[in-house]
Structures are given as C-alpha cells and as structure tokens.
Amino acid sequence: MTVWICTACGVEQPESGTAPVVCRICSDERQYIPKSGQAWTTLDELSAAGTRIVVAEEEPHLYAVTASPSVGIGQRSLLLQTEGGNVLWDPVGFVDAAGAAAVLALGPVVAIVASHPHMYGVQVEWSRALGGAPVLVAEADAEWVQRPDDSISVIDAADHELVPGVTLRTLGGHFAGSFVLHWASGADGRGVMFSGDTFFPLQDGKWVGFLRSYPNMLPLSGAVVDRVAMAALESRFDRVYGNLGGSIPTGAAAVVRRSADRHIAWVRGDFDHLT
C-alpha cells in the first residue's frame, strides 16, 4: 500500500495499491490539473530524487520549514516555537526522518495546522513523523481532507487558542473554513498574523490580495473581502507572513485595511472610468 502525493498540489491521498484517478483538490475551480495531466509521486520517489527538508530562522522563535526542491504548490511551512509547545503551520508535501528530527530539535510539536485545503500537504505523515502531533482541520473544510486519520481533529469554533498567546482564527473567504494564525508576542510584541491564502502578501510588501482562486484569478465579492478584513483586524498585528515566502514586515494591519478598501472600490465599479 502506497501513500500517493499529487504532484500539482502536494496533498497526500489515502493508502492504496494503485494511484487515484484524479486529485479532488486540483479538480476544484480554485486549483488546476496541469496541461500535462494528473500525476502522482511518493515520499520514497521524492527522497530518491534528493528532496530534503530545510529549516531556517525567520525571526526569534519562528522558523521556515521548506522542501528542497519544492513539492506541489511549494508552500513554506512556519514552525512557531513557544513555551507551551510548537505549532507547525501549512505543512509541506514532504517529510523524512532527518527533516522531522530537525523540527523536533526545536521542541515538541503540539499542533499541525494548514490554513486551507491547498496547504494540507502530507499532514498525516508529518503527524506520524513528529510523534503523533494532532492535525487540526476547520469544520467547514473537513470534506476536503483526502486522507482521513485518527490524528485529525475538527475545529468548529471561530477562535481556538492552541497554546497561550497563539490563536487559530476562522475567517473564511478563500475557503469557507480558511484559517489565519495569530501570534500575539511576535514581531517584538507587536503581533504577527500567518495569513495562508486568506490574504496574500504581494511582491512589493505594501499590499495584500484577496481571491477565491489565485491561479485562476477568481475574485471574491466586496462584501466578503470587507468581512474578512474586519475579522482579521479584531486581532492586533504589525507583521504578516504569507505561505509562499511573501511578508508584510511592518504596518501590516493598515495594509490589510487599505488593500481591502481598494479591492472593494474596484469591484463596486468606482474605477470603471479607467477601463
């Protein structure tokens, strides 16, 4: 029996003797199946090709955990180190014994959380490699879990404190259950938000984007963007980390509000005269 991994999104599938026909996550309108067609890989194949886990410090008590070469969408996991235990955010689509050991060297992991289904990666494999750490999934997105496992727990509350000062928040938008993670003491006490795709830091570090689908450029309505922004701003934060390496180093709360207002104005038609 083999754990198959979609090469396009990097999400693990149930163990089986033969590869699935199609990845349900990639066949959804928010993702895509490549022109070359559906393809699968395995952890053994990735290891044989030289894939490894790299851990690097982002700021005190925060580490980027990446697969090199990247797998699937190529997200950057973030490992948040706290006195109450560590949190692994947006698990990548690869893990091996050496990578798990490097993560555990920074302390025990008490929760593995993906911001939304595109970021599920090999979350069950990570759980097993990290000694059975619980995997948390939003109730609204539980149908997208491709590999059920006893390690998975469903979160049905809007806000859920994982460890003191670290809160998982359900904002919706990109997916109905899209999470963000708020770290109150990050950025030297000014607060940090891990945004996943709920709002996406753009290349200049001065704006964020709000979309239902990033690869297919499907928009969200102005009402939804306003709802997501207002909910995010209930938390105090000055810095945002995205899931693909982008960030808003400072002034992030104002960037989220300004970006939401720009989005709302465009979809409302305020700037139609420019088009």
Secondary structure, 3 states (H helix, E strand, C coil): CEEEEECCCCCEEEEECCCCCCCHHHHCCCCCCCCCCCCEECHHHHHHCCCEEEEEEEECCEEEEEEECCCCCCCCEEEECCCCCEEEECCCCCCCHHHHHHHHCCCCEEEEECCCHHHCCCHHHHHHHCCCCCEEEEHHHHHHCCCCCCCEEEECCCEEEEECCEEEEECCCCCCCCEEEEECCHHHHCCEEEEECCCEECCCCCCEECEEECCCCEECCHHHHHHHHHHHCCCCCCEEEECCCCEECCCHHHHHHHHHHHHHHHHHCCCHHHC
